[in-house]
Amino acid sequence: MTYNSSSLHTFRDAMFDLASAHPVKTVGALRAGMEAIAEANPPADDLVIETTDLGGVAAVAITAPGASRDRVILHFHGGGWVSGSPNSHAGMLGELSRAAQSQVIVIDHSLAPEHPFPASYDESIRSYEAVRMLGKPFAVTGDSSGGGMALNVLAYASSQGHQDARAALLISPWADLTLSLPSISQLADRDPMVDVDALRDAVRAYAGNHDLKNPHISPLFADMHNFPPLLIHVGSDEILLDDSLEIDQKVRAAGGRSYLEVWPEMLHVWHIQTGALPQAHDGLKRAGEFLMEYLEK
């Protein structure tokens, strides 16, 4: 993980300026901002992008040249359960397909507040069961809130005695909706990408009056026994850093194999910034290598 940090510092400064000049105050503004990611980081022209469905859940399949359709990466996109889409993440997921030489399928899950918990939770389980039925080697991955969804799926699979998923990848996962871990406040002045007030708004929209320690809502409180090999990527300056540290500790304590990589100075889900940060490609290459190690077995 050696890199020239000048591009990162330039990008970080620009994100702080943007957050100061145009603070996100509404779900609509957040959704517009997430979709703007696709404009700044568009998918490569050589990708095959197709609509599909998994268990009745709308989804998009993304396949890079040379990637095998006989290996599947089931991905859950971020956006705090209130925003984001397969479109906003297509650039990143296309490069993950390229790096892992596997087809990526990302579900277009329901968003709060129109569809609060348990809508997207139920859809994640249905899509996982549909991928299982394909009979192909597969991995489970997710970024940010989608990392939480991926954790939900892994916990569900464990509760059912399933051992089908070959590996898992979490990128800057958000797994504790109580927002009680120390990094939430300790790193607030170093994280230009995630604002704690926006997180609180997303929690209210998604979880409503439900118990935030319900493991289906905050999978940090789930049983993490019998997980597949897990790679966690997180930046050292993220307010959600402690979510990753706690997940890694819990999986290891349960006897699992967790590989935590804290990337110095990196921002929340930096992998998605394929048009701005060389480190995005570095992270995706590392992730692809990890997934391929297990998908090829």
N, C-alpha and C positions, 0 to 999 in steps of 0.2 A: 504494500500500500504506500508506495512512494509516488509523489506527484508534485507538480508545480502548483502552489497554492494561490497564485495570483488570480487565476480565473475564479476560484472559489471566493476570494475576498471581494472581488469586484461584484460578483453575483450576490453575495451576502449583503453588501452595502446597498445594492439596488433594491433588494427585498425589504430591507429596513426602511428605505425611503418610500417605497410603495405602500407599506403597511402604515406608515405615518401619514402619508398624503391621502390614502383611500382606505381607511379602516373598514373591515367587513362587518356590517351591522345587521344584515338580514340573510336568511337562507337563500333568497334569490340572488343576492350578490355573491355569496359563496359558490353557488352553482355556476354562475357566470364565470367566476374566477377559475373554477376547476376545468370548465370546458375550454377556457383560454389556454390552458396548458397544452392542449392538442395543437393549437395554432403555433405556439412557440417550439413545440417538440413533436412535430408530425411523424407519423409512421413512415418508414422507408417505402419507396415505390415498389420494391420487389416482394413485398409481403402479400400473401393471399389472406384476405379478411372476409369471413363468411358468417352470416347469421345462422344460428342453430337454436336448439333448446336442450335442456337437461332436466328431465323429470317434470316437464311442463314449465320450467323457468327459462325465460328468454336468455340467450347467451350469444357470445361472439367467439368464433374460433379463429385464431391467428397462427399462420404457418409461414415460417421463413424458408427460403430456398434450402433444400437439403435436409430440412427437419422431417423427422418421421412422424406420420400420423398414427403410428402404432405405439407411440409413447405420449402420454397426456399429462399436462400440468394444469391442474384445476386452480384457477386464481380468483381471489376475492379482492375487488378494488377498494381503495380507501375513499375518504370523503366524509368521515364522521357520521355515517349512516344517513346523512341528509343530502349529500351531493356526490359528485363523481359518477363515472359511467365507463363502459368499455371504450368509448371514444376518447375520453380524457386520458386513458392509460394505454392506448394502442401503441404509441411510440415505444414506451418502455417494454411492453409485453412482446412486441415484435422482436426487440433485441434480446429478450430473455429466450424466446423461441429459437433465435439464431444461436445463442450461446449454449443452450441446452440441447440443441438439435432435436427438439420435440415440439409437438403442437401445444399451444396454450389455449385453453378455453376459459373465458372470464364471464361470469354470470352478470346479467343486468338486473341486479336485485332491487326490490322495492325500496323507496326512500321515505324517511320520516320528514315532516310530521304527517304527511298524507297517509303513510303506512307505517305506524310505529311498531315497536316490539309487540309480538314476536314475528312479524311478517318476514323480515330478511333472515332471521334465524331459521325459520321453517324452510325457506327457500334454499338456504345453504345446505341443510340436511338432505333435501330432495335432490339437489344437484350432485351432492357427494354420492348418494345411493345410485344415481343414474350413471355416474362415471364408474362406479364399482361394477355395474352390470355390463359395461363395455368389455370387460375381461382383458384390458390392456394394462401394462405397467403404468402407474400414475403417481404423481406427487401432489401435495396440497400446499399452496402458497397464498400469501396475502400481504398487503401493505397497509399500514396505519390501521384504521378501523377494520379494514379487510384482513389485517393480521389477527385481529380479535376474532373475526369470523372463521378464519382458518383454525385458530385455537379451539373454537367451539366445535368444529368438525372433528378435529383430532380427539377431543374429549368424548364426543358422541361415539366415535369409532371405538375408542377404548372401552366405553361402557357396554358396547354391543359385542365385545370380544373380537372385533375385526382387526386384522393385521395386513390389510391390502395395500395401503399407501406405502410406497418405497422410501419416501423422504418428505421433508417439509422445509419450507423457507418462510421466514417472517422478516419483513422489511419495516423497520420503525413501528413495531406493533403497538396498538392502543388496546390494552386488555383490562384496565382498571378504571371503570367509569365513576368510581367514588372520588377520583382526582385527589387522592390523599397521600401519594408518594412524594418524598422530599424534592425531587428534581422539578416538579411542577412549578414550585416557587423559586428554587435555587438557581435554575437556568433560564428564567423568564427573560432576562435582559440579554441573553446570548442566542436566543432562538427567534429569528425573524419570520419563521414560517407558520408557527402555531401559537395562537393566543388563548390563554386560559379562559377568558370570557366567552370566546367562540366555542371552546370545548364544553363549557357549562350549558350554553344554549343548545348545543347538539345533544347533550345528555337529556335535557328537559324534553326536547322534541322527540327523541327516540324512546326513552325509557319511561317518561311520564311519572306516574306515582309508584312504579314498581320498585321493589327492593334492589338497590344498585349492587348488592353483594350476591344477588342471584347469579350463579355461575353461567347461566345462559346469556346474561347481560354483561357481566364482567368475568370473562373466562380466566382471569388471574386466580379466581377462587375455585376453579374446577380441579378435579382429580387429573393429574398429569402422568399417571402410570401408563406404561406400554405405548408410548409415543414412538413413531419412527425417528430415525436420525434427523436432527433439526439444526438448521443454520439460521442464526439470528444476525441481521445487520442493523446497526443503529449508529447514529452520529453522536459524538461526545458532547455536542452542544444542544441536544434536543431536550425540551421539557419532558418528553416521554421516555427519556433514557432509563429511568428506574423501572418502567414496565418491562423492558428487555432484560434488565439485570435480574428482576424477580422471576420472570419466566425461566430463564436459564437455570437459576438456583433451584426452582421447583422441579424442573425436569430431571436435573442431575440428582436431586434428593430422592426422586422416585425411581432411580436406577437407569434413567434414559441417557442417550447420547445427545448432548446439546453443545453446539459449537458457536459461542458468542464472539462476534467481531465488532468491537467499538472503533469506528473509523474517526480519527482525529479531525475535529473541526467540522465534520460533515453535518449537513442540514437534514431535516425531516424528509424521508423518502427522496434522497438525492438522486436515486436511480431514474426518476421520472424526468430529470432535466437533461435529456439526451442531446438537446440542441445547444446547451449552454455549458455543461460541465463534463470534461473528460472523465472525471471520477464516476459519473453515471455509468459509463461504459465499463470502467474498471470493476465497479460493483456488480454489474450484470454478468460480466465474464466470470467473476469468481462464483456467483450464484449458479450460473449455468454449469460450470465445472463440477460443483458440488452435486447438483441434481443428476447430472449425467453419470456420476460415479455409481449411483444407486439405481437409476432407471435402466442402465445397461446390464445390470446383474441378472 
